[in-house]
Amino acid sequence: MLPAPFDYHAPETTEETLALLDQLGDEGKVLAGGQSLIPMLKLRFASPGHLIDINRVQGLDFLDERDATLRIGPLFRHKAAERSSLLASRYPVMAEAARQVADPIIRNRGTIGGSLAHADPAGDWGSVMLAMDAEFVLRSKGGSRNVKARDFFSGPFGTTLQPNELLAEIHIPATRGRSGGAYMKLERKVGDFATVGVAVHLQMDDGKVRSAGIGLTAVGPQNIKAEKAEAALRGQALDDATIKEAAALAAAAADPTSDQRGSVEYKRNVVRVFTERGLKRARDRAREGARG
Ligand SMILES: Cc1cc2nc3c(=O)[nH]c(=O)nc-3n(C[C@H](O)[C@H](O)[C@H](O)COP(=O)(O)OP(=O)(O)OC[C@H]3O[C@@H](n4cnc5c(N)ncnc54)[C@H](O)[C@@H]3O)c2cc1C
């Protein structure tokens, strides 16, 4: 199908983008990588009157680490995450998720910011951001506000992002000391959305967990932060019993539906197994010396 007619805008600065968003309100949609928006337009699930293409705005594709924060710009693409040596060495959960998002063609264009704004409960980045306790900077013409990932998602394809706001930056606490992470994904074939995904991020101190993050993909109406499992790990040595307990709590936090990919029980069990494996992998990586 062809999209409904729309006007196309290609601003060259962030200020111009924010002015357009302000002026167009509900009728304006940001176009980043287009890997979710264009299919939505073609299927006529969305028919905004105006597209605001941000690809000509310079300097939005950044990834940098300063002042104890990893900062990611709205045009930082999945492919760039996959290729980043910084992410590979210090943020393994991100590097591992990046190479499992969709297929290489989609990864070439799609952005992390676009994926988060789209808020597909089967999207991989939402869980990663929940595990890493990310915060999003939402800018509008009138100002800017910061929203924690855990307060950002509001249901299937729903967020607290307002029509006049741009997801302008993603902030992630920089890893310190020994840290490790993992992203485990079950898909029916390469390039598929997750049947189940689990993101794990650990910060260790003297062999004990200083902080733990666990995000779940495709097992609820939105990406889920498994907070009880995280709390059960805090301050603990990662022995097998502790890992098993956290995995059971993560499985209990999942709220999957039964469909052609599997039953509720099956998906919950995959969450349990993946959390266990993810925690062990993250622990081993922290021991191997993913150091800040
Ligand atoms: C066949 C296929 C398979 C896929 N498989 C996976 C997968 O396995 N895992 C996965 O996670 N994803 C998958 N995706 C989705 C993919 O990751 C998209 O790239 C991503 O969801 C959207 O990013 P984008 O930059 O292309 O955003 P766009 O398509 O340009 O935009 C998506 C939405 O976000 C809004 N938006 C974009 N950027 C901003 C911003 N900075 N501020 C405010 N709003 C913004 C747009 O207005 C739109 O509503 C798949 C997509 C396809 C088509």
The ligand as a Tripos MOL2 file, in Angstrom:
@<TRIPOS>MOLECULE
LIG
   53    58     1     0     0
SMALL
NO_CHARGES

@<TRIPOS>ATOM
      1 C1         11.4470   -6.3420    9.4390 C.3       1 LIG1
      2 C2         11.8060   -5.6000   10.6870 C.ar      1 LIG1
      3 C3         12.4090   -6.2880   11.7160 C.ar      1 LIG1
      4 C4         12.7430   -5.6230   12.8950 C.ar      1 LIG1
      5 N1         13.3190   -6.3300   13.9030 N.ar      1 LIG1
      6 C5         13.6020   -5.7040   15.0740 C.ar      1 LIG1
      7 C6         14.1940   -6.4190   16.1420 C.ar      1 LIG1
      8 O1         14.5110   -7.6040   16.0530 O.2       1 LIG1
      9 N2         14.4050   -5.7460   17.3050 N.ar      1 LIG1
     10 C7         14.1110   -4.4070   17.4450 C.ar      1 LIG1
     11 O2         14.3510   -3.8510   18.5160 O.2       1 LIG1
     12 N3         13.6020   -3.7070   16.4260 N.ar      1 LIG1
     13 C8         13.3330   -4.3090   15.2440 C.ar      1 LIG1
     14 N4         12.8000   -3.5790   14.2170 N.ar      1 LIG1
     15 C9         12.5310   -2.1310   14.4030 C.3       1 LIG1
     16 C10        13.7990   -1.3280   14.1420 C.3       1 LIG1
     17 O3         14.6730   -1.4940   15.2220 O.3       1 LIG1
     18 C11        13.5710    0.1810   13.9090 C.3       1 LIG1
     19 O4         14.7330    0.7070   13.3990 O.3       1 LIG1
     20 C12        13.3290    1.0160   15.1300 C.3       1 LIG1
     21 O5         12.2400    0.4750   15.8150 O.3       1 LIG1
     22 C13        12.9350    2.4310   14.7670 C.3       1 LIG1
     23 O6         14.0450    3.2610   14.6320 O.3       1 LIG1
     24 P1         14.0780    4.2980   13.4280 P.3       1 LIG1
     25 O7         15.2540    5.1770   13.6300 O.co2     1 LIG1
     26 O8         14.0020    3.5800   12.1420 O.co2     1 LIG1
     27 O9         12.7590    5.1620   13.7230 O.3       1 LIG1
     28 P2         11.6280    5.6860   12.7520 P.3       1 LIG1
     29 O10        11.0160    4.5650   12.0100 O.co2     1 LIG1
     30 O11        12.1400    6.8250   11.9420 O.co2     1 LIG1
     31 O12        10.6090    6.2550   13.8370 O.3       1 LIG1
     32 C14         9.8950    5.3850   14.6920 C.3       1 LIG1
     33 C15         8.9810    6.2200   15.6080 C.3       1 LIG1
     34 O13         9.7520    6.9700   16.5240 O.3       1 LIG1
     35 C16         9.5470    8.3710   16.3560 C.3       1 LIG1
     36 N5         10.8710    8.9840   16.5220 N.ar      1 LIG1
     37 C17        12.0300    8.5700   15.9350 C.ar      1 LIG1
     38 N6         13.0590    9.2740   16.4200 N.ar      1 LIG1
     39 C18        12.5440   10.1350   17.3280 C.ar      1 LIG1
     40 C19        13.1220   11.1320   18.1880 C.ar      1 LIG1
     41 N7         14.4470   11.3480   18.2310 N.pl3     1 LIG1
     42 N8         12.3000   11.8460   18.9690 N.ar      1 LIG1
     43 C20        10.9660   11.6300   18.9670 C.ar      1 LIG1
     44 N9         10.3640   10.6930   18.1900 N.ar      1 LIG1
     45 C21        11.1480    9.9690   17.3850 C.ar      1 LIG1
     46 C22         8.9650    8.5330   14.9670 C.3       1 LIG1
     47 O14         8.1740    9.7080   14.8490 O.3       1 LIG1
     48 C23         8.1340    7.2630   14.8600 C.3       1 LIG1
     49 O15         6.9240    7.4150   15.5510 O.3       1 LIG1
     50 C24        12.4800   -4.2190   13.0190 C.ar      1 LIG1
     51 C25        11.8850   -3.5130   11.9600 C.ar      1 LIG1
     52 C26        11.5550   -4.1930   10.8160 C.ar      1 LIG1
     53 C27        10.9350   -3.4120    9.6880 C.3       1 LIG1
@<TRIPOS>BOND
     1     1     2 1
     2     2     3 ar
     3     2    52 ar
     4     3     4 ar
     5     4     5 ar
     6     4    50 ar
     7     5     6 ar
     8     6     7 ar
     9     6    13 1
    10     7     8 2
    11     7     9 ar
    12     9    10 ar
    13    10    11 2
    14    10    12 ar
    15    12    13 ar
    16    13    14 ar
    17    14    15 1
    18    14    50 ar
    19    15    16 1
    20    16    17 1
    21    16    18 1
    22    18    19 1
    23    18    20 1
    24    20    21 1
    25    20    22 1
    26    22    23 1
    27    23    24 1
    28    24    25 2
    29    24    26 1
    30    24    27 1
    31    27    28 1
    32    28    29 2
    33    28    30 1
    34    28    31 1
    35    31    32 1
    36    32    33 1
    37    33    34 1
    38    33    48 1
    39    34    35 1
    40    35    36 1
    41    35    46 1
    42    36    37 ar
    43    36    45 ar
    44    37    38 ar
    45    38    39 ar
    46    39    40 ar
    47    39    45 ar
    48    40    41 1
    49    40    42 ar
    50    42    43 ar
    51    43    44 ar
    52    44    45 ar
    53    46    47 1
    54    46    48 1
    55    48    49 1
    56    50    51 ar
    57    51    52 ar
    58    52    53 1
@<TRIPOS>SUBSTRUCTURE
     1 LIG1         1 GROUP 0 **** ****
